[in-house]
Amino acid sequence: MEKISVYVLTFNNERTIERCLESIRWADELVIVDSYSTDDTLDRCRRFTNQVYQRKWTNHQDQYQYAADLTANRWVMFVDADEEIPPALAQEIQEELKIKDGQWDGYIVHRHTYYLGRWIQHGGWYPDYEIRLYDRNKGKWAGGLHAKVTVDGRIKTLQNRYHHYTYRDISDQIQTIDRYSQIASEDMLREGKNFSLINMLLNPPFRFIKEYIFKRGFLDGIPGLIIIVSTMFYVFIKHAKLWERQKGLSE
């Protein structure tokens, strides 16, 4: 079987990191890049691997690529610190790499998110998928806030899903929205996008119609409602922050 390296980025993830790392003990190599955590994350990581590095956070694309470049094996997989690889998915991955005959260069994996006491089954959070396992010679990271792996080759979709234990609670979600909307506004500014009042006013309700109505987010009950309202706020506030930055009103 092809050997596989898994890499993980961490920053103050003591709530979820042990569950994450326990689920990837089957990997041949584990590389962790920590952005100077101030909680117990670092010590917990060192119980699983001696390949723990610290590096100041730059941006999503650069940080993930840096971690990928530290790995030694041809096949690599990235797992976020609040995610878990269930046994069925781990077995499927190992079977794929055992029978690999050169026809696949990357694998798409679906994500299933747990939030506010339930697995989210609809709306903008489900289905959710991206390339997670790939031949490092064919793949690289690209993009801004929502950077993803791009692979120059043939892609296959795996059947089993991985688990995502997202925000601790609503307060954690709101704080993340504040950080991510700041990064998103900076990305838009760097890409030369100008503030649009129409986008700020119409994009949030468009997301509501798309994700809550057509993608049936309402079937996820109160958590589904909280998710769509917070999503609308995120979309609104990233445009508001773009306006703020273009007016020179923020530091």
GIURSUL-V825216 format. One record per residue. N is the residue number from 1. OMEGA is omega in degrees with one decimal (none if undefined). Layout:
BEGIN
{{N/OMEGA} {N/OMEGA}}
END
This chain:
BEGIN
{{1/174.7} {2/174.9} {3/-176.7} {4/174.2} {5/175.2} {6/176.7} {7/-173.7} {8/171.9} {9/-179.4} {10/168.0} {11/179.4} {12/-177.4} {13/-176.6} {14/-179.9} {15/-170.5} {16/-166.8} {17/-178.5} {18/176.6} {19/178.1} {20/-174.2} {21/174.9} {22/-174.8} {23/-179.7} {24/177.2} {25/-178.1} {26/-178.4} {27/179.2} {28/179.5} {29/176.8} {30/179.3} {31/179.4} {32/174.8} {33/-175.8} {34/-179.6} {35/177.1} {36/176.6} {37/179.1} {38/177.3} {39/-174.8} {40/-176.0} {41/-173.5} {42/-179.8} {43/179.5} {44/178.0} {45/-176.5} {46/174.7} {47/-176.0} {48/-178.1} {49/173.8} {50/177.8} {51/178.2} {52/-177.5} {53/175.0} {54/-178.2} {55/177.2} {56/-178.8} {57/176.1} {58/173.2} {59/-174.1} {60/-177.1} {61/-176.0} {62/-176.8} {63/178.2} {64/-179.7} {65/176.9} {66/179.9} {67/179.5} {68/-177.9} {69/178.1} {70/-176.8} {71/-174.1} {72/-173.4} {73/-178.7} {74/-179.6} {75/-177.0} {76/178.1} {77/175.3} {78/179.3} {79/177.7} {80/-172.9} {81/177.6} {82/-179.7} {83/-178.3} {84/176.4} {85/-179.7} {86/-178.8} {87/-179.0} {88/178.5} {89/178.3} {90/179.1} {91/179.2} {92/179.1} {93/-178.6} {94/177.5} {95/178.8} {96/-178.5} {97/177.5} {98/-175.7} {99/-176.2} {100/-179.6} {101/175.6} {102/-175.9} {103/-179.1} {104/-180.0} {105/179.2} {106/-177.8} {107/172.9} {108/177.6} {109/179.0} {110/-178.9} {111/177.5} {112/-171.4} {113/176.2} {114/-178.2} {115/177.6} {116/171.6} {117/179.7} {118/172.5} {119/-177.7} {120/-172.2} {121/-173.7} {122/174.6} {123/-176.3} {124/-178.7} {125/-178.9} {126/-1.0} {127/-178.4} {128/-174.1} {129/177.6} {130/176.8} {131/179.7} {132/-177.8} {133/-174.8} {134/173.4} {135/-173.8} {136/178.1} {137/-178.3} {138/-173.5} {139/175.2} {140/179.8} {141/178.6} {142/176.7} {143/-177.2} {144/-177.6} {145/-178.6} {146/-179.6} {147/-179.7} {148/174.7} {149/172.0} {150/-176.8} {151/176.8} {152/-176.8} {153/-176.4} {154/-173.8} {155/175.2} {156/177.6} {157/176.9} {158/-175.1} {159/-175.6} {160/-176.4} {161/171.3} {162/-174.6} {163/-179.6} {164/177.4} {165/-168.9} {166/-171.1} {167/177.8} {168/179.7} {169/-177.3} {170/178.8} {171/177.7} {172/178.8} {173/-179.8} {174/178.3} {175/178.1} {176/176.8} {177/179.1} {178/-179.8} {179/-175.4} {180/178.2} {181/175.8} {182/178.9} {183/-179.5} {184/179.4} {185/177.2} {186/176.9} {187/-180.0} {188/179.2} {189/179.7} {190/179.3} {191/177.2} {192/179.7} {193/178.9} {194/177.7} {195/177.2} {196/177.4} {197/179.4} {198/178.8} {199/-178.8} {200/-177.5} {201/-171.4} {202/-178.2} {203/178.2} {204/178.2} {205/176.0} {206/177.5} {207/177.9} {208/-179.0} {209/-177.0} {210/-170.3} {211/-176.9} {212/-178.3} {213/-173.9} {214/177.7} {215/171.2} {216/176.4} {217/-179.4} {218/-179.9} {219/177.3} {220/173.4} {221/-179.2} {222/175.6} {223/177.9} {224/177.9} {225/178.7} {226/-180.0} {227/-176.4} {228/178.5} {229/178.2} {230/176.3} {231/178.0} {232/178.6} {233/178.5} {234/-179.1} {235/179.9} {236/-170.7} {237/177.8} {238/175.2} {239/177.5} {240/178.7} {241/174.4} {242/176.7} {243/-179.1} {244/-178.7} {245/-179.7} {246/176.4} {247/-179.8} {248/-175.6} {249/178.5} {250/-178.6} {251/none}}
END
